[in-house]
Amino acid sequence: MKGNHTWISLIIILILVIGTGIYLYQRFKPKGINIDKDIYPVTGIDISNHTHITDWKLIKKAGIDFVYIKVSEGGDYKDPSYQKHARNALAAKIPYGEYHFFRFNRSGEIQAHNFLNTLLAEYQLPPVIDVEEWGNTRPESDYKETLEIKKFIREVETELSQKVIIYCNKNSYERFIEGNFPENPVWICTFSRKPPVPSWLFWQHSHIGRIPEIQSDVDINTFNGNREEWNKYFISILQ
């Protein structure tokens, strides 16, 4: 009988371990939702050095309409795959733009110079500042970081004569963006069925997209409009 009790205890422990593992995986795995592509037919991805693409022509055939490429981060980091990704997107005739990951512990002006000094000349889509708490340092204060974000945007817009798009999630939108940047388009990251902001340009609705010739999960984004509206938008930013 004692041996039976031991086996039962081991089985219970094993079940608990497996159950805990499943819970933790479900709790912390990257999220994503599917959206109605009849309503939002224009699809884009955003990539960085962590994204490995073997054939860019197949990316276009997969229905990707635009791509945003990481250029820089903080005051001195430059993404080592930026130029390669940019050349490949250009060769595949996929419209692309660039983004900078904003660090809370660095001056907005210094970060803007890092971004601007790294840019190539062939980009087509407006520049993006990525403002999020995930993977970032703790901000000294919301007010101070908002001022630094404004400095970054002012420097970039003055140099490029284009409005900077602000990428953020619900948390960073409420802390830093809401009411402070009325003229800047918002690129919202959310896995709710409807973006929790009054207006948005792009919506990142998945971190677990699967695209042929990309060897890992990729962020999936949509444009707020139909294909005709996308074409009008694209023409307007090229003028």
C-alpha positions, 0 to 999 in steps of 0.5 A: 500500500505504501508503494501505491501511495508513493506512485499516486503522490508522484502522479499528482506532482507531475500533473501539478507541474504540467498544469503550472507549465501550461498556465505559465505558457498561456499567461506569458506567451506573446498574444495576438488576434485575427481581424477582419481583412475585408475591413482592413485589407492592408497588412504590414510587418515590423522587423529588426535584427531578430527577424531573419528573412530568406526570400523577400520576394515571397514576403511580397507574394504573401500579401505584405503591403509595407514594412517598418524596419528598426534603425536605432535605439537610445543614444548610440545603438544602431540595428546591425540589420537595418541597411540589409533589410532596407536594401532588400525591401527596396529590391522587393518593391515593398514600401518601407519606413523606419522606427527608433526605440525610445529609451527613457534614460537618454535625451530626446535630442541625442536619440533623434541625432542617432536616428537621423544619422543612421537613416538611408535616403530611400525610405518612403513611409513616415518615421516612427518613434517607438514609445513603450515600457516593455524592455525599457528603463523606469522613467524618471517621471511621465512629465519629463519623458513626455518632454523628451519625446517632444524633443525627439519629434521636433528634431526629426520633423524639422530635419525630415519635414514629415510628421512622426508616427507614435507607436505605443500600447494602451499603457504608454498612450495613457501615460505619455501620448494622450492629449500631448501630441494631437498632430501626430498619427498613432500606431497602437499595439493592442490585442483587444477587438477594438483599438482603445484610442479615439483615432489611429493610423496603424494597429499592431494586432499580433506578435505571433504572425507567421509569414512564409520565409520568416523563420520566427513569429513576426508582428502583424499590423494593419492600416486604418482604411481600405486599399483605395484609402491606403493608395491615397495615403501613400501618394500623399506622403510621397508629395 
